[in-house]
Amino acid sequence: MTDGTQHSQGQKALLDLESRFTLKKTSAYGINGTQLKVLALFPRLFEDYPYPVVVTAAILKLADWFRQSNNVIKFHIYKVFQQSSEAHLPKLINTEETVRRILPVLTSNDFLARSITLRMLGCMSVIIPNKLDVHFGIVQRLQQASEKSEIEAAIWAADRFCAESHRFMTVICSETATMINRETIQSDIKKQLVCILRHMHGDISLSKKVEI
C-alpha cells in the first residue's frame, strides 16, 4: 500500500472520529460519553497512521476541542497528549498554530482549566522547548497560583521544560529558590520544587543562584 493511500486512509479515519465527536449526545451532567470514547481512539490513530500530515491534522483538531470544551474533555485530551508526547508529538508540523489554540486557556478564570493547560504544555516541552510565551505563562502561573492543583501542575510543567531548555532553567531557578524559602509553602510542594533543582546540577552559575 502506497504512502499516499495510507495518508488518505488516515485522513478518512480522522474525519470519522471528528463526525462522531461532534454528535450531540450530552448527558444531564454535561458529559458526552461518546466524545470520551472518541478521544480514547486517538492514540490508536497515531499508531496506525504515524504520518506528519495526519498527526498534525489530528493534533490541531484536538487543540481546537481543548479550547472549546469543558474540563472533562480537556482532561481526556491532555491524557492523549501525555500518551503521545514522545512518540508522535515530534511529528507535528505546525507547533505555532497548536500553541496558539491552547495557550489562551491559561488566562481562564477557572483554575482547573489552567491546571490542565499547564500539563498540556508540559507534554509539549519536547517540541517547544524554547517557546518564550509558554515560558512566561508557566512562570506567571507558578507565581500567582493559589490552588494546590494548579501549583502542582505549574511545577510539573516547569520540571518538563527544565529537562528540555537551559534557557527556561535560567528563568525559573530564582523563582524556585524563592518559593522553597517561603514559610507559607507546604512541605510536599517544597519537595516537588526541590526536584526541579536537579536539572541545575553541573551548572555552577545556576547552582549559586539557587543556594537555599
Rosetta blueprint (number, residue, H / E / L):
1 M L
2 T L
3 D H
4 G H
5 T H
6 Q H
7 H H
8 S H
9 Q H
10 G H
11 Q H
12 K H
13 A H
14 L H
15 L H
16 D H
17 L H
18 E H
19 S H
20 R H
21 F H
22 T L
23 L L
24 K L
25 K L
26 T L
27 S L
28 A L
29 Y L
30 G L
31 I L
32 N L
33 G H
34 T H
35 Q H
36 L H
37 K H
38 V H
39 L H
40 A H
41 L L
42 F H
43 P H
44 R H
45 L H
46 F H
47 E H
48 D H
49 Y L
50 P L
51 Y L
52 P H
53 V H
54 V H
55 V H
56 T H
57 A H
58 A H
59 I H
60 L H
61 K H
62 L H
63 A H
64 D H
65 W H
66 F H
67 R H
68 Q H
69 S L
70 N L
71 N H
72 V H
73 I H
74 K H
75 F H
76 H H
77 I H
78 Y H
79 K H
80 V H
81 F H
82 Q H
83 Q H
84 S H
85 S L
86 E L
87 A L
88 H L
89 L H
90 P H
91 K H
92 L L
93 I L
94 N L
95 T H
96 E H
97 E H
98 T H
99 V H
100 R H
101 R H
102 I H
103 L H
104 P H
105 V H
106 L H
107 T H
108 S L
109 N L
110 D L
111 F H
112 L H
113 A H
114 R H
115 S H
116 I H
117 T H
118 L H
119 R H
120 M H
121 L H
122 G H
123 C H
124 M H
125 S H
126 V H
127 I L
128 I L
129 P L
130 N L
131 K L
132 L H
133 D H
134 V H
135 H H
136 F H
137 G H
138 I H
139 V H
140 Q H
141 R H
142 L H
143 Q H
144 Q H
145 A L
146 S L
147 E L
148 K H
149 S H
150 E H
151 I H
152 E H
153 A H
154 A H
155 I H
156 W H
157 A H
158 A H
159 D H
160 R H
161 F H
162 C H
163 A H
164 E H
165 S L
166 H H
167 R H
168 F H
169 M H
170 T H
171 V H
172 I H
173 C H
174 S H
175 E H
176 T H
177 A H
178 T H
179 M H
180 I H
181 N L
182 R L
183 E L
184 T L
185 I L
186 Q L
187 S H
188 D H
189 I H
190 K H
191 K H
192 Q H
193 L H
194 V H
195 C H
196 I H
197 L H
198 R H
199 H H
200 M H
201 H L
202 G L
203 D L
204 I H
205 S H
206 L H
207 S H
208 K H
209 K H
210 V L
211 E L
212 I L
